[in-house]
Amino acid sequence: MINACEKLHLIANEMPRYYFPIEKDKIYKNGVYILFEKGEKAHGVDRIVRIGTHRGDNNLYNRLKEHFINENKDRSIFRKNIGRALLSKNNDDYLDVWEIDFQERKNKEQFKDKLDVEKQKELEKQVSKYIQENLSFVIIEIPDKESRLFYESKLISTVSLCKDCSASNDWLGKHSPKDKIVESSLWLVNELYKESFTMDELNKFIDEYIMVRQ
C-alpha cells in the first residue's frame, strides 16, 4: 500500500520543475520549495533531498537566490552544508574556518587571521557550481507565513520518517560532518522526525495547495 511519503514523491515529481538559471517572473512570491538532486532516487522517482521556505512576505525568489546564486554561505545554511560536505570529503582542515559566521562583527575581528579570502571565494564558487549543476526544485505556493512554516515541518517530517528514502552510495551528503544529514539523507538538521502527514492530511494538503494549481 502506498504511504504518505511515496505519494508526496509521486506528486512532487509531476509538478513543474525549475532548474538554474532561475527566472524570477516564473517563481511564486510565497511558498515551500522541494529540492531534488541528480543521481538520487526514491519510490522509483527523483528523491527529495531538501524542503524549505522563507519567512519574509514575497521573499521566495530571494531565498532561492541565496541558495543558488549569492556566494555567501553565512546567508544560506544549505550552502554552508554543501561546503561542509565538500571540505570533509577532501579532508580539508579549512572546515574549521568555514564554520565561522563572518557576518558577525566579533567573529570578523577575532578570526580575521584565519580567513583566507581567496580560498573562501574559491569554495563559494565550488558550492555554487555543485548546486547549480545538480539541484532542481518544485514550488508549492502557500501565501500565508504561518501555513508555510507549518507545512514545511510536516513535509520534512514525512520524508525524514520514511524508511524507503535512503541516499545513494555516491551522495555528497554522506561526507557531511553533521550526523543528522548523514542519518536522514536530507540536507537538513531541523524539523526532522516530528509529526508526519497522515494520508488523509496529505490528500487534503494536495487538494488545497497543489491540485488547484495544475
N, C-alpha and C positions, 0 to 999 in steps of 0.2 A: 504493500500500500504506500502511495506517495506521502511523504511527510512535508512539513511546512517549509523546510529549507530547500528541498528539491523543487517544490512548486515555485518558491521565490526565484531560484536559479533559472528555471524554465521560462518564467515570465520576464525576468530581467534580461535574459538573452534574446528575447524577441523585441525588446524596446529599441528605439533609435539609438545607435551607438555614435559616440563622439571620440575623435582622435585629435592629436596635436597636428597642426596648429588649431587652437580653439577659436571659433568665430563667435564673437560676443553677441551679435544680433540673433544667434540661434540658441542661446542659452537662456533658460528661465531665470528670472531675477531672484527667485527664492526656491529652495528645495533641498533634497537629500541626494547626494551622488553615490553611485556604486561603481567601484573600480574593478577592472579585470586586468590580468597580466598575461602576456604571451607565454605559452607553454603550460599554463595552469588549467587543469580540468577538474570538474566535479559533477556528479549526476549526469554525465555524458555531454556536458556543455562547458563553456568557459567558467572557470571558478571565480567567485567573488573573493577579492583579496583585501578590500578595504571599503568601509562605509563611512561617510562623513557628511557634515553640514556646515552651516555658518550661523553666527549669532546676529550680526547686524542686518537690518532690513535691506533687501535688494542688493545683497552683497555676495551672491553665489559666484558670479563670474570672477570677482576679485579674489575670492578664496581659492578657486581653481587656479587662478593665475599665480597665486603664492606657491602652489604646489608645482605647477608645470613650467613656469617661466621665471619668476623672480628668484634670483640666485642669492637667497638669504635663508639659511636653514633655521635661523632663530625666529622666523616668521611662519614656519611650517614644520610641525613635528613629523609630518610624513617625509619631507626632505631630510630631516635630521636622521630619521630611522633608516632611510636608504643609504645615507652616508655612513652611518654606523656599521651597517652590514658590509658595505664595500671595504671599509677600513679593516674590519675584523677578518674578512675573508683573506685579505692580504697581510694579515698580522702586522699592521702598521700602527706603531705606538702613538701616532698623531691623533688617535682616537680620543685620548685624554683631553686634547685641546679642542677637538670637535664638540665635545660635551659641553664646553663652556658657552654660556649665553653672553655674547659680546654686545648685546643691546643694553645690558645693564651697565651703567656708568662705573660702578665699583669694580666690575669684572674687567672692563676695558683698561682700567688703571692697574689693577692687581696682576693681570695676566698678560700685559702688553708685550713682555719679553718672550712669551711662549708663542705668540701668534706669528705664524709665517704667512704673510699676506698673499704671496704668490701661490703657495701650496693651497691655501684656503680657496682662492679663486679657481684653481685647477680642480679641486674637489667638487666645488659647486657646479662646475661645468660637467663633470662626470655624472653627478646626480641628475642634472637636467637632461643629459643625453640618455641616461637609463630610463628615466620617467617618460620622456617624450617618445622614445622608440619602443617601449614595452607596455605602457599602460594605456587603457582606453576606459570609457565610462558611459553610464547612462544616468539620467536625471529623473527623479520623481518630484514633480512640482508640489510643494507644500508651502503656501503663503505665510501661515501663522508660525511664529517663532517657537512657541510652547509645543505645538504639534510636531514641528521639525525635530526638536530635541527628544521628544518622547518616542517618536517613531525611529529615529536614528538608533536609540538604545535598544528598542525591540528588534530591529533588523540585525544589529550587531550580535545580540544575544542569540537570535535564531540561528545564525551562521556559526557562531563560535561553539554552540552546544551540539552541533551536528557532528556525529562520529564518521560521516562519509565525506567530509570536506577536509581532506588532508593535502599537504603540499607535495609537489613532485620532488624527486631527489635533487634536482638542479635549482630549486627555488632559492633565490638570493637570501630570502628571509631566514633560511636555516643557519646563516652565518651571523645572525644578529646577536649582540651581547645581551639583548633583552629576552629573558626566558619566556615572557608572555607571548612574544611574537613567534618564537620557535614553536611553542606548545600549541598555540591557537591556529597557526598557519595563516595569520592575518597581520597586516601592517597596523596593528592596534595594540594598545595596552589598557585602554579604558572601556568601560561598558561591556566587558566580556562576561559571559556565563551568568547573566542575570535572568530575566524572565523572557522566555521565547514567546513568539506568537503561537496561539493555538491555531488550528486550521480554520476555524470559524472566524477568528480575529483577522487572520491573514486574508481570507476571502473578502471580508468587509473592507479591509485596507486597499486591496487591489481594485475592488469595485469603485471605491470613493476617490482614489488618487491616481490610479493607473489606467483603468479601462476607459474612463471618461476622456482621456487624452489621446486614445488610439484612433 
